[in-house]
């Protein structure tokens, strides 16, 4: 995957979810240009939980730390809407890694290396032992994917 992932706006406003339903709340629409000409639209009001890491690593890798929350936004949305688009988990994890490697969303070399690895490990265990990566969606999520 050699093409960058572009978010418009590049740093949308994300606030803490006041209902504690999930961890974060998106306050504006975001257009995500994925590799190979695919476009994803994440609607305002989307709630997500941030970086999902295995519980032993949660002490070292916080769910949100600066600008890398945008990688978690795109990854969580793609995972939650997995049945409504053609992207497999490998592609979704690669998109997450691409955003984490982008200098626009850089937080630290430590998180840039370890967060994608931890999220992939968590996804592997959830998929292998529970049979579903994220479980049932907690809200009615509007899916708007444009495939060119």
N, C-alpha and C positions, 0 to 999 in steps of 0.2 A: 504494500500500500504506500505509494509514493506521493500521493496528493494530500494536501493539508485538509483538515476539517475546519470549516469557516462558520462561525456563529454570528448572526446578525440580530440584534446588536451584539458586539463582541463580549460585553460584560453585562448581561441583563441583571436586573435587580432581583435578588433572592433574599427572602427574609425567613426568620424562624417561624415555623408553623405554630400559630397561637393556640390551636386546638390539641396540640401534641398528637395529632393523628399520624403524622409522619414528621420527620425532622425539619424539612425545608419546604418553602412555598414560593412558586414562581409568580411574580407580579406583572409580567408582560409577555407577549408572544415572542417566541424565538424561532428564527429560521436557521436550520442547520444544513449546510451544504456538505454532503458526504462524498467520499471518493466515487469515481465513475459516474458522476453527474446526478446522483440521487439527492433528493431534497427532503428534509424532514421538518415539519412544523410542530413545535411544542407549544400548546396553547397556554395562555395565562390561567393561573389557578392550579396548575399541575403541582402535586405534592410528591416529594420523593425523600428517601432516607439518607442520601449521601453515599459515601464509600462504604461498601459492605465488605468487611474483613473478618477473618476467623476470630473467635472470641479471645484466644490467647494473645493475639497481636493487637487487640484493641487498646492495650495499655501503651503501646509504642506508636500506633498510627491512629490519630484522631479522625473522626468522620469528616470534619471540615477544617481546613487550614488554608485560608487565603483563596487565591484564584483557582486552585485545582478543583473547586466545587463544580465548575462548569463541565468538567469531564464526567463527574458523577451524575450530573443532570442528564446528559446525553445518554450515558450508559444505562442508567435506571429506566429512562423512557424507552429505549430500544429493547431492553430485557422485558419490561412490563407489557409491551405491545408485540411481543415476539410472534404471536399467532396471526398477526395482521399484516406482516410484511415478509419478504423473502430472505432476510438476512439471518445467517446462522450465528451461533454463539461465538465462534472463532472470529468472524467479521466484526461483531459487536465489541468483543474484547480488544481487537486491534484498533478500532475507532477510539476506544477509551485510551489506549496506550499512545495513539497519535496525538490526542489532545494533551495528554500529560507531558509529552515531549516538546510541545509547542512553547516557544519562549514567551508568548503572550500570556500563557497560563502557568508560568514557572513559579514554584514556591521554594523548592530546595532540591538538591541532587539526591538527597536521601529519599524524599517522597516520590520524586520522579522515577526512581528505580524500584522502590519497595511497594508502592501503592498498586500499580498494575499487577505485580506478582501476587500480592495478598488478595486482591479482588478475584484474580483467576483461580487461586487456590480455594477461596470461599465458594465460588461458582461451581468448581469441580465437585467439592464435597456435597453441596446442596443438590446438585443434579444427580450425582451418583447415589447418595443415600436417601434422599427424600423424593427423588423422581421428578422434581420440578425446581426450577432455579429460583423463582421468586414467590411461588404460591399464588393464591388467587389475588387479583388486583383489589385494593381496598376501596377504590372509587371508580366511578364510571369515567374512564379515560377516553377522550376524544382522539382518534387516530387520524392523522392527515399526513400521508406519505405520498410524495410525487415521484414517480419513477419515469425517467426519461429514456 
